[in-house]
Amino acid sequence: MFVSYKWLQEYLPNLNQEAKALGEVISRTGIEVEDVFNYAEGIKKVVVGHVVTCEQHPNAEKLHKLTVNVGEEELAEIVCGAPNVAVGQDVIVALPGARLPGGIKIKKAKLRGEVSNGMICALQELGIDGKVVPKAFVEGIYVFTEKQTPGTDVLELLGLNDPILELGITPNRSDALSMRGVAYEVGAITAEKPVLTVPEVTNVSTQQTADLLALNVENTVDTPYYSIAIAENVVIKESPLWLQGKLMKAGIRPHNNVVDITNYILLTYGQPLHAFDFDTLAGKDVSVRRAKADEAFTTLDSVERTLSEKNLVITSNDTPIALAGIMGGLASEVTAKTTRVALETALFQPTVTRLSAKAVGIRSEASMRFEKGMDYFVAEQARQHALALLVELADATILAEPLTIDHREPFEVTLPLDVKRVNHVLGTAMTVTDVAEAFDRLQFETTHEGNVFMVTVPSRRPDISIEADLLEEVGRIYGYDNLPSTLPKGEATPGKLNYRQQKTREIRQLLEGNGFYQAITYGLETEAKAGYLALKETHLTKLAMPMSEEHSHLRTSLAAGLLDVVAYNVARRQSNVAFYEIARVFYGNETDRPTEEEHLAGAVTGLWESTPWQKIARPVDFFDVKGMIEAVVSTLGLVAPLRFEATKKAELHPGRAAAIYLGTEEVGYLGQLHPSEAARLDLPETYVFELNLQALLAADKVEKNYHEMPRFPASQRDIAVLVNNEVTNATLEDIIKENAGGLLKHIVLFDVFVNDKIGNDKKSMAYNLTYFDPSRTLTDEEVSASYDKIVVALEAIGAEIR
């Protein structure tokens, strides 16, 4: 909502605060002021000029050479390229030395050899949006339709020297979608009661409206109020400058005096009106009904629309002439030929208007106000004001007794409010007088006995219905800045991160320090993706009312969303990417709510290491990601060891996939995306992993013990074994640990050798074994005894010691 400061001053004559300061006060009282601007800011030396002569430029086909009276002793010679310039026009002239928006300076110049002392301007060159410029002047210069005095300041004439406050209106404050509503609000803030008058209708005919027209409303729930008045002898012409200026500053394009009056009333009262050309109506009746299925109707924007039962329409002789509360029809548009006008004043049920507007894809200034709800008892004042303006600006004669069907329910909202309750909730020490003053400034009628007020809410404030609403009104008028600051009472507990938060933060820092980026993906997926690469089989949970089929099921893994993120980046030439996500998955069942479980997942593709100056570029492989997982788990300090065992998953490479175990519990997986899956997603070689972070965080932790630096040396032995290809590293390490005894402290696999000389089904695996006792130096015999037991155990499973 664009609010003209000068228009506001018409209702609040004593308002003298600087516009930006007023905007700050309004924002701190409850309605956000998004911007305060002034069209005149930075503009100077722009006056009215009268075109005395207009000749073809001797050296340019599309230019004209003019002499213009700008209120000075001598006529100004100006070269102009506008196609609509002509002798006798009063136009906008920027004189030499003038400044226009955007820092444009006007100087004396020569255009194709002819002197030009200034520039004739279009409204757009004064900073006015082309969408609100009158259609006749969208192309070319602006021409005043009323006689003006040369040299007059254009900014004052058009009312542009006026601060504009842009209000961000929340859905509950529909009262602030009108100038009168804003006047009540600002008046309450500044302790000034607005001066609001409604002009009397003169030039009323003795003829009755009912003599020319009949009115019918099929459903009074859809349309609780409908009134139509008729104006005859209407003269269609341009609106006066004061009216055009107010509309343009409010973001509405002027059309003609009749249409502009309806828009002016909409801005003034928040009550939409619509004007029909009476002589184009199909019959001498007006009805309000629901549209028929597939009924065709052409709106004012020249678009033919197919209607349904969701749409409410105004008809004449059962032919639609308007979409109720949204937009009029092209056939009954007010044009230059119009001499009789039927003026509609109506109230339409908000939900019906919203569904109708949605069905046809139109959201107009009128529909916006009907949708949000409005003052149901301002309709008569709005109609009276509009008819008075039709007499004043269109020379109209008004027929007596407008036709009206009125089924409005009385607005009777009276609420109790105890001053003690006000002080308890707001933490204030207000008196009865303070609360009474707040309601007086809001112009809410009140009575009170002792500390208890009975507050009668005016119809312009349909958002107030409970005690909390009154508390808010008192609080904001009293001033949020005046509410006392207090500290909480009681024992204070210093805040800190719990174990889960602390470890999650450490994991994030570790991953991000190693080049991973955090991704946040949807918790809802398609049915196909919801179970993709799930850690365990489970029942999928489907939403009862999903937003779309793409977001219909709760995910059981994070992998599908992460792979979509990787694919999105790769498609945009980001070939080296690593993403991780810590989020929840949902394991469903048939009868109860799904079980939530926190997971950590990652997806990596491209180069793991790249140092161009050394000509090193190494792509990521299985062991890079495995090492990353081990580093993550090591931050948790778990008692049970982490084991990787070969596994088969349809979505993963058959030879590069591992299940991850913590002790005997499976807590995750790791693997290369299957080539067919990678091709489907248009990805290169990509690795993905997922861990049950919740289980890892809940697992037993090793108690931290600190030992002095060892004084005795360790002993090391190497062992290489030849085994079948299907024997895993985990199997061999388990056998070594089980048979080595307590002196063995570390096992490191340092070589894997595969060659056809040792057999295509064989592999050689070499381990480094470290023995250590912190209390003494080990003997060769003790180490050899442990080593021999290991050899015997390995040979027992068919391993050959090399």
C-alpha positions in Angstrom: 0.0 0.0 0.0 1.5 3.3 -1.1 0.4 6.1 1.2 0.7 9.8 0.1 1.9 11.9 3.0 0.0 15.0 1.7 -3.2 12.9 1.3 -2.8 11.7 4.9 -2.5 15.4 6.0 -6.0 16.0 4.5 -7.3 13.8 7.3 -4.8 14.8 9.9 -4.2 18.5 9.5 -1.8 18.8 12.4 0.5 16.0 11.1 3.9 17.6 10.8 6.4 14.9 11.5 9.1 14.3 8.9 8.0 11.4 6.7 10.9 9.1 7.5 10.5 9.7 11.2 6.8 9.0 10.9 7.6 5.8 9.0 9.9 4.7 11.8 7.2 5.3 14.4 4.6 3.4 12.3 7.0 0.4 11.9 7.6 0.3 15.7 3.9 0.3 16.3 2.9 -2.7 14.3 2.7 -2.0 10.5 6.0 -2.3 8.7 7.0 0.7 6.5 9.1 -0.9 3.8 10.3 2.3 2.1 9.8 6.1 2.2 10.6 7.9 -1.1 9.8 11.1 -2.9 9.3 11.5 -6.6 10.6 15.1 -6.4 13.8 14.2 -4.7 16.7 15.2 -7.0 14.5 17.0 -9.5 14.6 20.8 -10.1 13.9 23.4 -12.7 11.0 21.5 -14.3 8.1 23.8 -15.3 5.0 24.0 -17.5 5.7 25.1 -21.1 3.2 26.2 -23.8 4.2 25.2 -27.4 3.9 28.3 -29.5 5.4 27.0 -32.8 6.2 23.6 -34.1 8.2 23.1 -37.3 10.0 20.1 -38.9 13.7 20.0 -38.0 15.6 21.0 -41.2 18.2 18.3 -40.7 16.3 15.4 -39.1 13.2 13.7 -40.2 12.0 12.6 -36.8 12.8 15.8 -34.9 10.8 19.0 -34.4 12.0 22.5 -33.8 9.8 24.3 -31.3 9.4 27.6 -29.6 8.0 27.3 -26.1 6.7 29.8 -23.6 8.2 28.8 -20.2 7.1 31.8 -18.3 10.2 33.9 -19.1 10.6 37.1 -21.2 11.9 35.2 -24.3 10.5 32.0 -25.9 12.8 29.0 -25.5 14.0 27.2 -28.6 13.8 23.4 -28.0 14.3 20.4 -30.3 11.9 17.5 -29.5 11.6 14.0 -31.0 8.2 13.1 -29.5 5.7 12.0 -32.2 2.8 13.6 -30.3 4.1 17.1 -29.9 2.0 19.9 -31.4 1.2 23.6 -31.3 -0.9 24.8 -28.5 0.0 22.1 -26.0 0.9 22.6 -22.4 3.8 20.3 -21.7 6.5 19.5 -19.1 9.8 21.3 -19.8 13.2 20.7 -18.1 15.1 23.9 -18.4 18.8 24.2 -18.8 20.4 23.4 -15.5 17.5 21.1 -14.6 18.1 17.8 -12.8 16.1 14.6 -13.4 16.0 11.2 -11.7 19.2 9.1 -12.2 21.4 12.2 -11.9 20.6 13.4 -15.5 21.6 17.1 -16.0 19.9 19.2 -18.8 22.2 21.6 -20.6 22.0 23.8 -23.6 22.9 21.7 -26.7 22.9 21.6 -30.4 20.9 18.8 -32.0 21.7 18.3 -35.7 22.8 21.9 -35.9 19.8 23.5 -34.1 20.0 25.0 -30.6 17.9 23.3 -27.9 17.5 25.1 -24.6 15.9 22.4 -22.6 13.9 19.2 -23.0 10.2 18.4 -23.2 9.6 15.4 -20.8 7.4 12.3 -20.5 6.2 11.4 -17.1 8.6 8.4 -17.1 11.4 10.9 -17.2 10.2 12.3 -13.8 10.6 8.8 -12.3 6.9 7.7 -12.7 6.5 4.0 -13.6 5.3 3.5 -17.2 2.6 1.1 -15.8 0.7 3.9 -14.2 1.1 6.6 -16.8 -2.1 7.3 -18.7 -2.3 5.1 -21.8 -2.5 8.1 -24.1 1.0 9.2 -23.0 2.9 6.0 -22.5 4.6 6.7 -25.8 5.7 10.3 -26.2 5.5 13.3 -24.0 2.9 14.1 -21.4 0.4 16.8 -22.4 -1.8 18.6 -19.8 -5.4 18.3 -20.7 -6.4 21.4 -18.7 -5.0 24.9 -19.5 -2.0 25.7 -17.4 0.1 28.8 -16.7 3.6 28.7 -18.4 6.4 28.6 -15.8 4.3 26.8 -13.1 6.3 24.3 -11.1 5.3 20.9 -12.5 6.2 19.0 -9.2 3.6 21.1 -7.3 1.1 20.9 -10.2 1.2 17.0 -10.3 1.6 16.7 -6.6 4.9 14.9 -6.9 6.5 16.9 -4.2 5.1 14.5 -1.7 6.7 11.7 0.4 5.3 8.3 -0.2 5.3 5.6 2.5 5.2 2.0 1.3 3.4 -0.1 3.9 3.8 -3.9 4.1 0.3 -4.9 5.2 -0.1 -8.2 7.0 -3.2 -10.3 6.2 -4.9 -9.4 9.5 -4.7 -5.6 9.0 -7.0 -5.2 6.0 -8.2 -1.9 7.6 -4.8 -0.4 6.5 -5.6 -1.0 2.8 -7.4 2.3 2.7 -6.4 5.9 3.3 -9.0 6.3 6.0 -7.8 3.2 7.7 -4.3 4.5 7.7 -5.5 7.8 9.0 -7.1 6.1 12.0 -3.8 4.2 12.6 -1.6 7.2 12.3 -4.0 9.3 14.3 -3.8 6.7 17.1 0.0 6.9 17.0 0.2 10.7 17.0 -2.8 11.3 19.3 -4.8 13.2 16.6 -8.3 12.3 15.6 -8.8 12.2 11.8 -11.2 14.6 10.2 -13.4 12.4 8.0 -16.3 13.7 6.0 -18.6 12.3 3.3 -19.9 14.9 0.7 -23.6 15.1 0.1 -25.0 14.0 -3.3 -26.5 16.8 -5.2 -28.4 16.9 -8.6 -30.6 13.9 -7.7 -33.3 13.1 -10.2 -36.9 12.5 -9.2 -36.9 9.3 -11.3 -36.4 6.1 -9.3 -33.6 3.6 -10.0 -36.2 0.8 -9.8 -37.9 2.3 -12.9 -35.0 1.3 -15.1 -33.5 -1.7 -13.4 -34.4 -4.8 -11.3 -31.9 -6.5 -8.9 -31.7 -10.1 -7.8 -29.1 -11.9 -5.6 -29.3 -15.8 -5.6 -27.2 -16.5 -2.6 -26.9 -13.9 0.2 -24.1 -15.9 1.9 -21.9 -15.4 -1.2 -23.1 -11.8 -1.5 -24.3 -10.4 1.9 -24.7 -6.9 0.4 -25.3 -5.6 -3.1 -26.3 -2.1 -4.2 -26.5 -0.5 -7.6 -27.1 3.1 -8.5 -27.6 4.8 -11.9 -26.0 8.1 -13.1 -27.4 9.7 -16.2 -26.1 12.5 -18.5 -22.5 11.4 -17.7 -19.7 13.2 -19.6 -16.6 11.0 -20.0 -13.4 13.0 -19.9 -10.0 13.1 -18.3 -9.8 13.3 -14.5 -8.5 16.5 -13.0 -4.8 16.6 -12.1 -5.3 16.2 -8.4 -7.1 12.9 -9.0 -4.7 11.6 -11.6 -1.8 12.5 -9.3 -3.3 10.6 -6.3 -3.9 7.5 -8.4 -0.4 7.5 -10.0 1.3 7.9 -6.6 -0.8 5.0 -5.3 0.3 2.8 -8.2 -2.9 3.0 -10.3 -3.1 4.1 -13.9 -5.7 6.9 -14.6 -8.2 6.0 -17.3 -11.2 8.4 -17.4 -13.1 10.4 -14.8 -15.7 7.6 -14.0 -13.2 4.7 -13.7 -10.8 7.0 -11.8 -13.6 7.8 -9.3 -14.1 4.1 -8.5 -10.4 3.6 -8.0 -10.2 6.7 -5.8 -13.0 5.4 -3.6 -11.2 2.0 -3.4 -8.1 3.8 -2.1 -10.1 6.1 0.2 -12.4 3.6 1.9 -11.0 0.2 0.9 -14.4 -0.5 -0.7 -14.2 -1.7 -4.3 -16.7 -0.3 -6.7 -17.4 -1.1 -10.4 -19.0 1.1 -13.1 -20.9 -0.5 -16.0 -22.0 1.2 -19.1 -25.7 1.0 -18.5 -26.7 1.1 -22.1 -24.6 -2.0 -23.0 -26.4 -4.2 -20.4 -28.1 -7.2 -22.1 -31.3 -6.6 -20.1 -32.9 -4.2 -17.7 -31.9 -6.4 -14.7 -28.8 -7.2 -12.7 -28.4 -10.5 -10.9 -25.6 -12.2 -8.9 -25.2 -15.9 -9.2 -22.6 -18.7 -9.5 -21.2 -19.2 -13.0 -22.2 -22.3 -15.1 -19.7 -25.0 -16.0 -17.6 -23.9 -19.0 -19.4 -20.6 -19.3 -17.4 -18.2 -21.4 -16.7 -14.6 -20.4 -14.3 -11.9 -21.7 -12.8 -9.7 -19.0 -11.6 -6.1 -19.2 -8.1 -7.2 -20.2 -9.6 -8.7 -23.4 -9.0 -12.3 -22.3 -11.8 -14.8 -22.8 -12.0 -17.0 -19.8 -13.8 -20.3 -19.2 -15.7 -20.2 -15.9 -16.9 -22.8 -13.4 -19.2 -23.1 -10.4 -16.3 -21.7 -8.3 -16.8 -18.3 -9.9 -19.3 -15.7 -8.8 -20.6 -13.5 -11.6 -22.8 -10.5 -12.1 -25.2 -10.9 -15.0 -27.7 -9.0 -17.0 -30.4 -11.0 -18.8 -28.4 -14.1 -17.5 -25.3 -12.9 -19.5 -22.2 -12.4 -17.4 -21.1 -8.7 -17.2 -18.5 -9.0 -14.4 -16.5 -11.5 -12.3 -17.8 -10.6 -8.9 -15.2 -8.8 -6.8 -12.4 -9.4 -9.3 -12.8 -7.7 -12.7 -15.5 -6.3 -15.0 -16.4 -7.4 -18.5 -15.2 -6.0 -21.7 -18.7 -5.7 -23.2 -19.9 -3.3 -20.4 -16.7 -1.2 -20.2 -17.1 2.5 -19.6 -15.9 4.2 -22.8 -15.9 7.7 -24.3 -19.4 6.9 -25.7 -20.9 6.2 -22.3 -23.7 8.5 -21.1 -25.3 6.4 -18.4 -23.4 4.5 -15.7 -24.6 1.7 -13.3 -22.5 1.9 -10.2 -22.0 -1.3 -8.2 -21.3 -1.3 -4.5 -21.1 -4.8 -3.0 -19.7 -7.2 -0.4 -18.6 -10.6 -1.5 -17.7 -13.5 0.9 -13.8 -13.6 1.2 -13.4 -17.4 0.5 -15.6 -17.3 -2.5 -13.7 -14.4 -3.9 -10.3 -16.0 -3.3 -11.3 -19.3 -4.9 -12.8 -17.5 -7.9 -9.7 -15.4 -8.4 -7.5 -18.4 -8.1 -9.6 -20.3 -10.6 -9.2 -17.6 -13.3 -5.7 -16.6 -12.4 -6.5 -12.9 -11.6 -5.6 -11.0 -8.5 -6.8 -7.4 -8.7 -6.8 -4.5 -6.2 -10.5 -5.3 -5.6 -10.1 -9.0 -5.1 -7.2 -8.5 -2.7 -9.4 -6.4 -0.4 -12.4 -8.7 -0.6 -10.2 -11.7 0.1 -8.6 -10.2 3.3 -12.0 -9.0 4.7 -13.1 -5.4 5.1 -15.3 -3.0 6.9 -18.8 -4.3 6.0 -20.4 -1.1 7.1 -18.6 1.5 5.0 -20.3 0.6 1.7 -23.0 3.3 2.0 -20.4 6.1 2.7 -18.3 4.9 -0.2 -21.2 4.8 -2.6 -22.4 8.3 -1.5 -18.9 9.8 -2.0 -18.6 8.2 -5.4 -22.0 9.5 -6.6 -21.1 13.0 -5.3 -17.9 12.9 -7.4 -19.8 11.7 -10.5 -21.9 14.9 -10.1 -18.8 17.0 -9.6 -16.4 15.6 -12.1 -18.7 14.0 -14.7 -21.7 16.4 -14.7 -24.0 13.4 -13.8 -27.6 13.3 -12.7 -28.2 10.6 -10.0 -31.4 8.6 -10.0 -33.2 8.4 -6.7 -33.1 5.4 -4.3 -30.3 3.0 -5.4 -31.4 -0.6 -5.5 -30.0 -2.5 -2.4 -30.2 -6.1 -1.1 -28.8 -6.1 2.4 -28.3 -9.3 4.5 -25.3 -8.2 6.5 -25.1 -9.5 10.1 -24.6 -6.8 12.6 -21.0 -6.3 13.7 -21.3 -6.6 17.5 -17.9 -7.4 19.2 -17.7 -6.3 22.8 -14.8 -7.6 24.9 -13.9 -7.2 28.6 -10.4 -6.2 29.6 -9.0 -5.9 33.1 -6.2 -3.4 33.7 -4.6 -5.9 36.1 -4.5 -8.4 33.2 -2.9 -5.7 31.0 -0.1 -5.1 33.5 0.4 -8.8 34.2 0.9 -9.6 30.5 2.8 -6.5 29.4 4.8 -6.1 32.6 3.7 -2.5 32.9 2.2 -0.4 35.7 -0.5 1.3 33.6 -3.4 3.0 35.3 -7.1 3.0 34.3 -6.5 6.4 32.7 -3.6 5.1 30.6 -5.7 2.3 29.2 -8.6 4.6 28.6 -6.3 7.0 26.7 -5.1 4.1 24.5 -8.6 3.1 23.5 -9.6 6.8 23.0 -6.7 7.3 20.6 -7.8 4.1 18.7 -11.4 5.4 18.8 -12.7 2.3 20.4 -15.8 3.0 22.5 -15.4 1.9 26.1 -17.2 1.8 29.4 -15.5 0.7 32.7 -16.3 -0.2 36.3 -13.3 -0.1 38.5 -10.4 -1.8 36.6 -12.6 -3.7 34.1 -13.2 -2.1 30.6 -15.9 -3.2 28.2 -14.5 -2.4 24.8 -16.7 -2.1 21.7 -14.7 -2.9 18.6 -15.5 -0.8 15.5 -16.5 -2.6 12.3 -13.3 -1.4 10.6 -11.2 -3.7 12.8 -12.5 -7.3 12.1 -9.1 -8.6 13.2 -10.0 -8.0 16.8 -12.0 -10.8 18.4 -10.3 -12.0 21.7 -8.7 -10.5 24.7 -5.2 -11.0 23.4 -6.0 -8.7 20.5 -7.0 -5.9 22.9 -3.8 -6.5 24.9 -1.8 -6.0 21.7 -3.6 -2.8 20.8 -3.0 -1.3 24.2 0.6 -2.4 24.2 1.5 -1.0 20.8 -0.3 2.3 21.4 1.4 2.6 24.8 4.7 2.0 22.9 6.7 -1.2 22.8 9.8 0.9 23.6 8.1 1.9 26.9 7.7 -1.7 28.1 10.1 -2.2 31.0 13.1 -4.5 30.6 13.4 -7.2 33.3 15.7 -10.1 33.8 14.4 -13.6 34.5 14.2 -14.6 38.1 15.4 -17.9 39.6 18.5 -20.1 39.5 20.4 -19.7 36.3 22.0 -22.6 34.5 24.8 -21.7 32.1 24.0 -22.8 28.6 26.3 -25.3 26.8 26.3 -27.8 24.0 25.2 -31.3 25.0 27.2 -34.3 23.9 25.2 -34.8 20.6 25.5 -31.2 19.6 29.2 -31.0 20.5 30.1 -34.2 18.5 27.9 -33.2 15.6 29.7 -29.9 15.4 33.1 -31.6 15.5 32.0 -33.9 12.6 30.8 -30.9 10.6 34.2 -29.2 11.1 36.1 -32.3 10.2 34.2 -32.8 7.0 34.2 -29.2 6.0 38.0 -29.0 6.8 38.5 -31.8 4.3 36.6 -30.1 1.5 33.0 -31.3 2.0 30.2 -28.8 1.6 27.0 -29.1 3.7 23.8 -29.8 1.7 20.2 -29.5 3.0 17.8 -31.6 1.0 14.0 -32.3 1.1 12.7 -34.7 3.7 10.0 -35.6 1.2 10.7 -37.6 -1.9 8.9 -39.6 -4.6 7.9 -43.1 -3.8 10.8 -44.4 -6.0 13.4 -42.2 -4.3 12.1 -42.5 -0.7 13.6 -46.0 -0.3 16.7 -45.5 -2.5 19.9 -46.9 -0.9 18.1 -47.2 2.5 20.3 -48.6 5.3 17.6 -51.2 6.1 14.3 -52.3 4.6 11.3 -50.6 6.0 7.7 -49.6 5.2 7.4 -46.3 3.4 5.4 -43.5 4.9 3.1 -41.7 2.5 1.6 -38.3 3.2 -2.2 -38.1 3.3 -2.2 -34.7 1.5 1.2 -34.2 -0.3 2.1 -30.9 -1.9 2.9 -32.9 -5.1 3.8 -36.4 -6.2 7.5 -35.3 -6.1 7.2 -34.8 -2.4 4.7 -37.5 -1.3 6.8 -39.9 0.9 9.1 -39.5 3.9 12.7 -40.5 3.0 14.4 -43.5 4.5 17.8 -42.5 3.4 19.8 -39.3 2.6 21.6 -40.7 -0.4 18.9 -39.9 -3.1 18.8 -36.2 -2.2 22.6 -35.9 -2.0 23.0 -37.6 -5.4 20.5 -35.1 -6.9 22.7 -32.3 -5.5 25.8 -33.8 -7.0 24.1 -34.2 -10.4 22.8 -30.6 -10.3 26.4 -29.3 -9.7 28.0 -31.7 -12.3 25.5 -30.6 -14.9 26.7 -27.0 -14.3 30.4 -27.9 -14.9 31.3 -28.3 -11.2 33.1 -31.6 -11.7 34.9 -31.9 -8.4 32.3 -31.9 -5.6 31.9 -33.4 -2.2 28.7 -33.0 -0.2 27.5 -34.2 3.2 24.3 -34.0 5.1 23.3 -34.6 8.7 19.6 -35.0 8.9 16.8 -37.4 9.9 15.3 -40.4 8.0 12.0 -42.0 8.7 11.3 -45.7 9.1 7.6 -46.4 8.8 5.3 -49.1 9.9 1.7 -50.0 9.2 0.0 -48.8 12.4 2.0 -46.1 14.2 4.0 -43.0 13.5 7.3 -43.5 11.7 10.5 -43.8 13.7 13.0 -41.0 13.2 16.7 -41.7 13.0 19.6 -39.2 12.5 22.0 -40.1 9.8 25.2 -38.8 8.2 25.6 -39.2 4.5 28.1 -38.1 1.9 28.6 -38.2 -1.9 31.9 -37.4 -3.7 33.0 -37.3 -7.3 35.8 -35.9 -9.3 39.4 -35.2 -8.1 40.4 -35.9 -4.5 43.8 -34.3 -4.9 44.9 -31.8 -7.5 48.2 -29.9 -7.5 48.7 -28.6 -11.1 52.2 -27.3 -10.5 53.3 -30.8 -9.6 51.2 -32.3 -12.4 49.3 -34.4 -9.9 45.6 -35.0 -10.4 44.2 -38.0 -8.5 40.5 -38.9 -8.7 38.7 -40.0 -5.6 38.6 -43.7 -4.8 37.0 -46.1 -2.4 39.8 -45.8 0.2 39.7 -42.0 0.3 36.1 -42.1 1.4 36.8 -45.1 3.7 39.5 -43.1 5.4 37.1 -40.1 5.8 34.6 -42.3 7.5 37.2 -43.7 9.8 38.3 -40.2 10.7 34.7 -39.2 11.5 34.1 -42.2 13.7 37.5 -41.7 15.5 36.3 -38.4 16.8 33.7 -40.2 18.8 36.2 -42.5 20.7 34.1 -45.7 20.5 34.8 -48.9 22.4 33.7 -51.2 19.7 35.9 -51.4 16.6 34.7 -50.2 13.2 34.7 -53.0 10.5 34.2 -52.9 6.8 32.9 -56.0 5.0 32.1 -56.5 1.4 28.4 -56.3 0.6 26.0 -56.3 -2.3 23.6 -53.5 -3.0 21.8 -53.2 -6.4 22.6 -49.5 -6.6 26.3 -49.9 -5.8 29.3 -51.3 -7.7 29.4 -55.1 -7.1 33.1 -55.0 -6.3 33.4 -51.7 -4.5 30.8 -51.7 -1.8 31.2 -52.4 1.9 28.8 -52.7 4.9 30.1 -50.9 8.0 29.8 -52.5 11.3 30.3 -51.2 14.8 31.0 -54.4 16.7 28.3 -56.7 15.4 25.8 -54.0 14.6 25.5 -52.7 11.0 25.6 -48.9 11.1 26.2 -47.9 7.5 27.5 -48.6 4.0 30.1 -47.2 1.6 30.5 -47.8 -2.1 30.9 -46.6 -5.6 27.6 -45.8 -7.4 26.8 -48.6 -9.9 27.8 -47.6 -13.4 24.3 -48.0 -14.6 23.0 -45.7 -11.8 25.7 -43.2 -12.5 24.7 -43.2 -16.2 21.1 -42.7 -15.3 22.0 -39.7 -13.2 24.5 -38.5 -15.8 27.4 -38.7 -13.3 31.0 -39.8 -13.6 32.5 -42.2 -11.0 30.8 -41.3 -7.8 31.1 -42.6 -4.2 28.4 -42.5 -1.6 28.2 -43.4 2.1 25.6 -43.3 4.8 26.0 -43.8 8.6 23.5 -44.3 11.4 24.8 -41.3 13.3 22.3 -41.8 16.1 23.6 -45.3 16.8 27.2 -44.1 16.7 26.5 -41.3 19.2 24.7 -43.7 21.5 27.5 -46.3 21.4 29.8 -46.9 24.4 32.8 -44.6 24.5 36.4 -45.3 25.5 37.3 -43.6 28.8 40.2 -41.3 28.1 43.4 -42.3 30.0 46.6 -40.5 29.7 49.9 -42.4 29.9 53.5 -41.3 30.2 55.7 -41.5 27.2 57.1 -45.1 26.8 60.6 -45.8 28.2 60.9 -49.2 26.5 61.2 -49.9 22.7 58.6 -51.7 20.7 59.3 -54.8 18.5 58.0 -55.1 15.0 57.5 -58.1 12.7 56.2 -58.3 9.1 54.1 -61.1 7.8 52.9 -61.7 4.2 50.2 -64.3 3.4 48.9 -65.7 0.2 45.2 -66.2 0.3 42.2 -66.7 -2.0 40.7 -63.5 -3.5 37.5 -63.8 -1.5 39.3 -63.7 1.9 38.9 -60.2 3.3 41.3 -58.0 5.2 38.8 -57.9 8.1 39.0 -61.7 8.4 42.7 -61.8 8.5 43.0 -59.0 11.0 40.5 -60.8 13.3 42.5 -64.0 13.2 45.7 -62.2 13.9 44.2 -60.3 16.9 42.6 -63.5 18.3 45.9 -65.4 18.3 48.5 -62.8 19.0 47.9 -62.3 22.7 48.0 -59.1 24.7 51.4 -57.9 23.6 50.2 -57.1 20.0 49.2 -53.4 19.9 48.9 -52.4 16.2 48.3 -54.1 12.9 48.8 -52.2 9.6 48.2 -53.6 6.2 50.9 -52.1 4.1 50.8 -54.0 0.8 48.4 -56.0 -1.4 50.0 -57.8 -4.4 48.1 -59.4 -7.2 49.9 -61.0 -10.2 49.2 -63.9 -12.6 52.4 -65.6 -11.3 50.8 -66.3 -8.0 47.5 -67.2 -9.6 44.6 -65.3 -10.9 42.5 -66.3 -7.9 45.1 -65.4 -5.3 46.4 -62.3 -3.6 49.3 -61.5 -1.3 48.6 -59.4 1.8 51.5 -58.0 3.9 51.0 -56.8 7.5 53.2 -54.9 9.9 52.8 -56.1 13.5 53.8 -54.0 16.5 54.5 -55.6 19.9 54.9 -53.5 23.1 54.9 -53.7 26.9 55.1 -50.4 28.7 56.8 -52.0 31.7 59.8 -53.8 30.1 61.7 -54.7 27.0 60.3 -57.7 25.1 62.5 -60.6 24.3 62.7 -62.2 20.8 61.3 -65.4 22.3 58.1 -63.7 23.5 57.6 -62.0 20.1 58.4 -65.2 18.2 55.9 -67.2 20.3 53.1 -64.8 19.5 54.2 -64.7 15.8 54.2 -68.5 15.6 50.6 -68.8 16.9 49.5 -66.3 14.3 51.2 -68.4 11.5 49.5 -71.6 12.7 46.1 -69.9 12.8 46.5 -68.5 9.3 47.6 -71.8 7.9 44.6 -73.4 9.5 42.3 -71.4 7.1 44.5 -72.2 4.1 46.7 -69.2 4.0 50.3 -69.6 2.8 53.0 -67.8 4.6 55.4 -66.2 2.1 
